[in-house]
């Protein structure tokens, strides 16, 4: 009987990636269109974060990196759902990308808190989605590990 865990974890990863993707599209649009960013009053100052020097990396607004990262993670999760048997390394690749995204989000959030002294709710949403993806990939690897070891022999 097939376990529903890979499907459930893939669904969690994909939903989080879609939310992160939409969030990143909005952040990229606001930056390139130079339109005011909407931020719920009392929940930080998105305009300060968006205008800071940390909102661009190598001349590219961070929102575009988010679009690429969340899009890639979504596609890897979809590919992995159907190809895990043929490509067992897909979970490790997914873990690697989510680790990189998580660490980068952690760095940017610390810049918001400790340097800019304010936060952007859109940036925090992106960081939360990447955290959910990262934790889910860890759980997938941990849950998969004992069964792989048991079935793989010595």
C-alpha positions in Angstrom: 0.0 0.0 0.0 1.4 3.4 -1.0 1.9 6.0 1.7 0.2 9.3 1.3 3.0 11.1 3.0 4.9 12.1 -0.2 1.7 13.4 -1.7 0.8 15.4 1.5 4.3 16.8 1.8 4.4 17.7 -1.9 1.0 19.4 -1.5 2.3 21.5 1.4 5.5 22.4 -0.5 3.5 23.3 -3.6 0.9 25.4 -1.8 3.6 27.2 0.1 5.6 27.8 -3.2 2.5 29.2 -4.9 1.9 31.6 -2.0 5.6 32.6 -2.1 5.5 32.9 -5.9 2.5 35.3 -5.8 4.1 37.3 -3.0 7.3 37.6 -4.9 5.5 38.6 -8.1 3.8 41.4 -6.1 7.2 42.5 -4.6 8.9 42.5 -8.0 6.1 44.4 -9.6 6.0 47.1 -6.9 9.8 47.5 -7.2 10.0 47.8 -11.0 6.7 49.8 -11.5 7.8 52.1 -8.7 4.3 52.0 -7.2 3.6 52.4 -3.5 3.6 49.1 -1.6 0.6 48.2 0.4 1.3 47.5 4.1 -1.3 47.0 6.8 -1.0 49.9 9.2 0.8 48.8 12.4 2.5 45.8 10.8 5.8 47.4 9.8 7.0 49.7 7.1 7.2 47.9 3.8 8.1 51.1 2.0 11.3 51.5 4.1 12.3 47.9 3.4 11.5 48.2 -0.3 13.5 51.4 -0.6 16.5 50.0 1.2 19.8 49.0 -0.5 19.0 45.4 0.6 16.0 45.1 -1.7 18.2 44.7 -4.8 21.0 42.2 -5.4 23.3 42.5 -8.4 21.0 45.1 -9.8 18.0 42.8 -9.7 15.1 43.3 -7.3 14.8 40.5 -4.7 11.3 39.8 -5.8 12.7 38.3 -9.0 14.9 35.9 -7.0 11.8 34.9 -5.1 9.9 34.2 -8.3 12.7 32.0 -9.6 13.2 30.2 -6.3 9.6 29.5 -5.5 8.9 28.6 -9.1 11.8 26.2 -9.2 10.8 24.6 -5.9 7.2 24.2 -7.1 8.5 22.4 -10.3 10.9 20.2 -8.4 8.2 19.1 -6.0 5.8 18.3 -8.9 8.6 16.4 -10.7 9.5 14.6 -7.5 6.0 13.5 -6.9 5.9 11.6 -10.2 9.6 10.6 -10.5 10.8 9.8 -7.0 11.3 6.2 -7.8 13.4 7.0 -10.9 15.2 10.0 -9.3 15.7 9.4 -5.6 18.0 12.4 -5.4 15.2 14.8 -6.1 14.4 15.2 -2.4 18.1 16.2 -1.7 18.0 18.8 -4.5 14.7 20.1 -3.1 16.3 20.2 0.4 19.3 22.1 -1.0 17.2 24.8 -2.7 15.0 25.2 0.3 18.0 25.4 2.7 19.5 28.1 0.5 16.2 30.0 0.4 15.7 29.6 4.2 19.1 30.9 5.0 18.8 33.8 2.6 15.3 34.6 4.1 16.8 34.4 7.6 19.6 36.8 6.6 17.1 39.3 5.1 14.8 39.1 8.0 17.7 39.8 10.4 18.6 42.9 8.2 15.0 44.1 8.6 14.9 43.6 12.4 18.4 44.6 13.4 19.5 47.1 10.7 16.4 48.7 9.3 14.5 48.4 12.6 11.3 47.6 10.8 9.7 44.7 8.9 7.8 44.2 5.7 4.8 41.9 6.0 5.3 40.8 2.4 8.9 39.8 3.1 7.8 38.0 6.3 5.2 36.1 4.3 7.9 35.0 1.9 10.2 34.0 4.8 7.4 32.0 6.4 6.6 30.1 3.2 10.3 29.3 2.7 10.4 28.1 6.3 7.4 25.8 5.8 9.0 24.4 2.6 12.4 23.9 4.4 10.8 22.2 7.4 8.7 20.0 5.1 11.8 18.9 3.1 13.6 18.0 6.4 10.6 15.9 7.5 10.5 14.2 4.1 14.2 13.2 4.3 13.9 12.0 7.9 10.8 10.0 7.3 12.2 8.6 4.1 15.6 7.7 5.6 14.7 4.7 7.8 12.7 3.0 5.0 15.4 3.6 2.5 18.0 2.1 4.9 15.8 -0.9 5.7 15.0 -1.7 2.1 18.4 -1.0 0.7 20.2 -3.7 2.7 23.6 -3.3 4.3 
